[in-house]
């Protein structure tokens, strides 16, 4: 729907806001973003006395990128997940409040998942032979096979030594302190034995999001800087992109720290390329890339949406944070562990507490892998110079394909 600048200015004046010229230009091109912006602007925590909307405010609302606010008819940055540089001291009160909120949020999900079970609180357990609890792990003893768990009413020790117990094969490796989950228990003499663990998890039966029209994505990773001039693999990549016959084409360059010459070459290879989205936490981008409208630089892990298909892009930095909890796991299994917990691990904002992503892309220094976990496609993208492999995804069919360019 067409809308002129006077109407836009009038709309913001009714909200007590004025628009700087750059922000006005954005909303002139994207009038359907006005209501969304006004809602998000209220959530930014800005001083209400500041009535002028700047381009910086627009970027904060729709995702901060080095080349400006990202918007096309297809793509939206939903949220960013930065890594904090300096550790902040947390008071006991804030620490307690954080974990209370974590427990409450997970409990609401678990109560729905455990609706057919008799869920009790710890202080109500008497002589029941079988019962279910929603608990947080306080201590774990993998040698004894026990967990000290608690809920707001008390704490107790539960035993997980029995073999063949549903979901407990991962006990020694994957359960960590502060996990919140449901347990189905049975009383055996003096022990409370855990028969089953229920994670907050994503729903098994959920609608698989797809685009109505053909939209294709290409994913590759370049962790080690610019490609060598004589690299045959990089030449094959450019040729493959040039010959791709996709109607709409998005290219995702993970960890492309210093490959701006390559991104510039890619942007000129196909008229069908809508956007090149690069995660580059340490990049010093050159002016020609900053001015290239096709190239978007994200410095943080981000959740984006292309025609309602949600794609989560991990930076290596954030992935390493979560790998500390499961150092024995590869990137795919770390990601599955996060999905089981809705990404609620450590003292960080949960990654996936709302609608879970449809595709998750993680960089890896090892070999490439893919997996499907309850409707979420997970792809680990190797360092291209070591393993010249890229992946494609068709958002209409939700199919993926590995392309070897060695």
N, C-alpha and C positions, 0 to 999 in steps of 0.2 A: 504494500500500500504506500503510495507516494505521500510525502509529507515535507513541507518546506521549512526553512530555518525559523521563520516567525512562529510557526506552530510549536516547534521544539522549544524555543526560548520561552514561549508562553507557558508550556507544560512545566518547565523547571521553575519558572517564577511562581507558579501556584504552590510549589513545594518549598518556596523560600530560597531557591538556589539560582545562582547565576552561572553562566557557562563561559569558560575561556574559549578563544577561537578554535584551538586544536580539538578540544572536547566536543564543541559544536559540530565540527567537520565529521568527527567519528559518528555522532548520532544522526547526522544528515544521511550518511551512507548506510547506517544500521538502525533505523527507527524502531525496529522490533526489540531492540536491546534496552530501550528507555526504562520500561517498567522493571525489568530485571535489575538494571543498574541501581535504580532508586531504592529497591529493596536491599540490595547488597551494600549500598553506600551507608545505610543505617547500621549495618553490622560491622563496619570497619573500625569502630571505636574512635572515629575522628571527633574533635571538639565540635559540638553542635553550633557553636558561634561562627564556625568557618562555613560561609554560605556559597563560596565560589567553587565550582567543580572544575578541576584541572584534568589534563590528559593523564597525569600521574594517578589520580583517583580512578580513572577509567581502567588503567592498567591494573591497579590493585584489585578492582572488582572482577575483571575477566581474565586475570593471569598476567603476571609480569614477565615480559620477555625483552631481550635486548633490542629487538627490531620493532618494538611497538606493540600495541594491543592486537591480539590475534583474533581475526574474525573473517569468516567467509560464510557462504550459505550452508557449509557442511560442518565446520569445526568449532569447538568451544573448549577452552581450558576450564575444567571444573574446579580443580584445586591443586595447590602446590604443597610439597612436603619437604621443606628445606632441612638441612643438617645444621644444628646450632654450632657455631664456632667455639664459643667459650662456655664451659659448664657453669651453670648458675646454682647458687646455694638455695636449697629448698627447705623451708621451715618444717618442723614436725607437723604443724597444723595443715599446711598445704599437702604434705606427703600423705597424711591420713585421709584428707578430703579427696585426693586423687584416687586412692585405692578404693575408697567407699563408692565413688562414682563409677569406677570400673566394675566393681561387683554388682552394683544396681543395674547398670546397662546390660551386662551379660546375663544377669538373673531374669530380666524381662524377656530376653530371647529364649533362654533355657526353659522358662515356665511354659512357653508355648510349645516348644519341642518335646517337653516331658508331660504334656497335659493328661496323658493316659496313665501316668504313674502317680503313686502316692508320695508327693514331695513334702518333706517335713523340715523343720529347723532342728538344729542339734539339741537344743534344750528340751525338745519334746520327745526325744528318743527314750524309751523305757525298756520294755522287754520284747519289742517287736522283732519278729524273725526276719522280715524283709522290709526295706524302706529305701527312699531315695532322698538325696540331699543336693543342694547347690552350694559349692564350697570354693574357697580360695586356698591354694597350696601355700603353706608357711615354711615347711621344711620337708626335704626329700631324703630318704636313706635308701639308695639303690642296692646296697649290700643286704640290708635287712628286708628290703621290699616293702617299706612302709612310707606313708605320707602323714604328716601332721597337717590337718586341714581345719578351716574355721569358717564360720558364718557370723552374722552380727550377734548371735545368741551364745556362742561358745566355740570351743575347739575340741578335737578328738583325733585319735590315731586310727588310721585305717590300714588294712593289710592288703597287699597286692601280690603275694607270693604264689598264689595258685596258678598253675599253668592252664592255658586254654581260655583265659578270661578275655572277653571281647574288648578289644581296643587297648589291652595292656601289654602287648608285645613290644610297644614303643616305650615302655616305662623307663628303662635305664637311660635312653637317649633323649627322648623328646619332651617329656614332661619337665617343666621348669618351675621354679619358685614364682609365686604370684599368679600362676595360671588360675583361671576361673572356669569350672566346668561342672556338669552334673555327674553324680555317681549313684549307681544302683547297688545297694549293699545287702548283705545277708549276715546274720549273726551265727557264728560257729564257735561254740564254747566261750572263751574269753576274747576272741578276736572278732573284729568287724571286717569282713572280707568284701572287697570291691568286685562285683560281677561284671560291671560295664561302665564305661566312661562316655558321657554325652558332651560333645563340644558345642559352643555357640554356633560355629560353622555356618556355611552358606547352604541354602536350601537345595536339596537334590532335585526337586521338581520345581523348576523355575523357567520362565519364558526365555528362550534363546533369542537375544537381540540380533537383528539383521537389518541391513539397509535394503530399501525397496529397489534401488537401482544399483548397477554394477559400480562398486568402488573398490579399488585394489590398493594394498599397502605393501611397501618393501621395507624390510628391517635389516640393517647391518651395523657393525660396530667397528670403531677404529680407536683403540685405546692408546696407541703408541705414537700418535702424531701423524704428520703428512706422509702420503705414500711415496715410495721411491719413484723417480721419473721413469725408470725402465720396468716398472712392475707390470707384468703381463696380466696378473689377476685384476688389478685396478682398471686396466684397459678393457678387459672382458666385462667388468662391472659397468663401465660407461657404455660399451657397445650394447650390452643387454638392456640397459635402461632406454637407450636410443631406439632399440627395435621393439620395445614393449608396446603392445597395441591396446592399452587400457583406455577406457573412456575417461575415467577419473583416477588419478594416480597420486598417492601420498608416499613420500619417502621419509623414513625415520632413521636418522644417523645417530646411534647411541654412542656416547662418550667420544664425540668427535672433537677432541680437544684442540688440535691445530690443523685440521684438514680443510680450512676454509678455501684453499685453491680447488680442492676436489668438489666441495659443495657448489662452488661457482660454476664448475664445468657441468655438474649434474643439472643445475638449474636451467642450462641452455640446451639440454639434450632432448627435451620433449615438451611440446606445447600442452600436453595433457597433464603435466605435473601441477597439481593445485598448490601444495605446500611441501617444503622440506623441513621437517621438524627435527632439530638436532639438540641432544642433551650435551652440554659442554660446561661442566662446573669450573674448569680452569682455563677456559679459552680467552685468548686475546684476539678478538675478532677485528678484521681489517675493515676499512671504511666501505669498500665495495660490497662486502657482505652485509654490513649494517643497512645499506641502501637497497639491497636486493629484496623486493617485496615477496618473493617466493620462499625466502629462507627465514625460519623462525628459530631463535636460539633460546632454549630453556636451560636455566642453570640449576634447577631443582628437579627431583623426582616429581612427576605430575600425573594427574588423572585428566585425560581429555576425552571428548566425545565427538565422534563423527557420525552424524545421522543416527543418534541414540545408541551407537555401539561404543561402549566405554573401553578405553585403552589406558592401562596403567604402565608408565615408563619409569623403570628404576634407573637411578644413577648408581654407579659402582659404590659411591660413598655411602648412600643410604643402605644399600644391600649389605655392605660390610658390617654396618651397625647391627643388623638382624642376624647375620651369620655368626656373630659372637655368642649368641644364645644356643646355636646348634653347629658348632665348629666341625662336626663330623659329617654334616649333610652337604650335598651339592646344592646349586642354586634352585633347581626345580623343587627339591624337598623342603628347602627353607621356605619357599613361596607357599607350598602346600601347608606347612605348619602355620604360616601367617593366616592363610584363608580359614583354617579350622578355628582360629582365635579371632577372626575378623580383623586381623592386623593389630590387635590390642596387646602389645608386648613392650616391656620397658616403660620408662616415663616419657611417653610420646603420645601424641594424638593418634587414635586408632585409624588405620588406613582404610578399612573396608566395612565400617559399621553400618553405612547406608547400603545402597544398592551396590553389590560387588561388581568388579570389572569383568568385562567379557573376554578381554585379552590382556595378559600381563607379559611384558617383555623385560628380560633381565640380561645384563651383560655378563659374560663369563670369560675367564682366562683359559678355561679348558675346552672340551669338546662340546659341540652344540647338541641340544636335546629339546624335546617337546613333550607335553603331556596335556591331558584334559582332566580337570578336576571339577566334577559336578557342573559342567557347562562352561567353565572358565578355561580358556586355552592359555597355556603357559609355554613360552618359547625362551630358551637361553641362546643368546647371540654371541658367537665367539669373536675373538680379536681377529679382524679380517686379514692382517698381514701374516698371521700364523695359520689360520684356517679360513681360506677364502670362500666362505659359505654365507649366503644370504637367505632370508626367508620371505615368502610372500603370503599375504592373507587376503582372501576375497570376502569383503564384508557382507555381500549379498548371500553367499552360500555358507560363510563362516569356515570355508576350507582353508588349509594352510599347505604350503609346499616349500620344500628345501631345494635350493639351487646351488650346486657346486660349481664354482668358477675357477677351480685350480687348473 
